[in-house]
Each structure stands twice: as C-alpha cells, then as structure tokens.
Amino acid sequence: MTRTRPLIGCSTYRRTLGDTQPIDMFGLMSTYTEAVGAAGGLPMLIPLGLTADELLALVQRLDGILLPGGGDIAPAEYGGDESDQTVRSIDPDRDALELWLARYAAANDVPLLAICRGIQVVNVALGGSLWEDIYQSMPGAIVHDYNSRNERDYLAHDVTVAPGSCLAGVLQTSDPIPVNSLHHQGIRRLATGLTTVATAPDGLIEAVELRDHPFALAVQWHPEAMLERVPLMRRLFRGFVQAAGG
C-alpha cells in the first residue's frame, strides 16, 4: 500500500482581470506548489471567501499549512499607520483568511511554514506589529526590496541563524546563509510566543519559530525561489512536509 502524501493547504491571492466585466481569479505562483511537491507533499490551494464553517471543514483535513508571499497587511490589523502611502496591495479577504489560518495552526499544533508576507501574517496574528516600510522607518535599515531587479533568486544579503534552533536543525547548519530579499515590510514588535531565530545584518528579524509547537517556522526570504541556487533551502520544505506527515 502506497503511503499517503501529506496534504498541504496553501493560501491564495486575488487577481482581478478585465475592465468592462472584471472577474476575480485566485492563484499562487507555481514555485510554491512545486517546492511542496518535490518535498513529498500534496499541495492544495485554499481560495478566498470561504465561510467560517467551510474553512474549518477544509483545514481539519489538512496535514500542514503554507502561507506564501504577497501584498501588504492592512495596518489596522496591527495598530499601524493607516495613512502610510507606502502600504500597498491590501486585500481584506486575504488578511482575514491568513490571520485565521495562522491562529488555527498555532492553537491546534498544525505544522506551518510561512514565507515573506507569511512571517508578517504570523507575527500580526499573534499580536505583533510591523514596520510599514523598513527603509523609511527602521533606523539603520539596509535595502530589502529587490523586486525591481526581477531576479527572485538574487542573493541580497546573509542571515545569521541561531544555533540550536529548529531552523538550524532543519537547515543542518547554523552558519550564515545567503538569502534573497523581496519585501519592504518586516517585523517591528515581535509577538509573544515567537522566538527570533535569524536576523539580517541590520538586525531585522528574518526568521521566527513558535515556542512549544511541533513545527511552526516562518522566514522573511523566499526559499521556494532559491532551490537551485541555494540547494539547502530544499531542506526547509522537506522538514515541513515531514512534520506534516507525522
């Protein structure tokens, strides 16, 4: 009998197409689902707009949850500056879905991997706050937003990994590791219950873990875009899928 592959729920984002008769599409970059699949998981997309009952019925069938990158979280969710003009691409439906998923995973010991926007979602969901724009607001910040290069595997800087952390164990190293950097926001006040396990050269939090949880890891970089250039990033997905498989 073939062993069942762990079912990994991946949240989606909205794209509106058309002008005269616009329609919404929910999707996700294929690099996420390919990374999950290559690690032995079975990815499933979670659409926006489900009722509370539908969402609960769905997540109870999942073995793990992945929160991907994307646009900004509404500042109202973390007591931020709602007038900040650098905040962009807010989708209240996506905020509601992912904040719920993060809290559900935390409360029910569901294996969780959160990426870029995902680390910010986890922090906000558990009571933390964000820099609305790192470069404008965080003292001594380096550039973290390399989207204009259109090279998602561009290695922008190293991160320092905490020895003895789950992250170090999964990556099988606590040496500094090179990462890409595709974000303009980041963690400002760390939520209670989270532990910082990696930082950038300017001190920005680059990875966190949820204490007393079997596997809840969130990173600020995009490992799914680095699998060829930095192969050890494949270990993140393997560790996550293995945790989801019990």
Sequence and secondary structure as in RCSB ss.txt:
>XXXX:A:sequence
MTRTRPLIGCSTYRRTLGDTQPIDMFGLMSTYTEAVGAAGGLPMLIPLGLTADELLALVQRLDGILLPGGGDIAP
AEYGGDESDQTVRSIDPDRDALELWLARYAAANDVPLLAICRGIQVVNVALGGSLWEDIYQSMPGAIVHDYNSRN
ERDYLAHDVTVAPGSCLAGVLQTSDPIPVNSLHHQGIRRLATGLTTVATAPDGLIEAVELRDHPFALAVQWHPEA
MLERVPLMRRLFRGFVQAAGG
>XXXX:A:secstr
      EEEEE EEEEE SSS EEEEE  HHHHHHHHHTT EEEEE TT  HHHHHHHHTT SEEEE   S   G
GGTT  TT TT     HHHHHHHHHHHHHHHHHT  EEEETHHHHHHHHHTT EEES HHHHSTT    B GGG 
 TT   EEEEE TTSHHHHHHT  S EEE  B S EEEE  TTEEEEEE TT  EEEEEETT SSEEEESS GGG
 TTTSGGGHHHHHHHHHHHT 
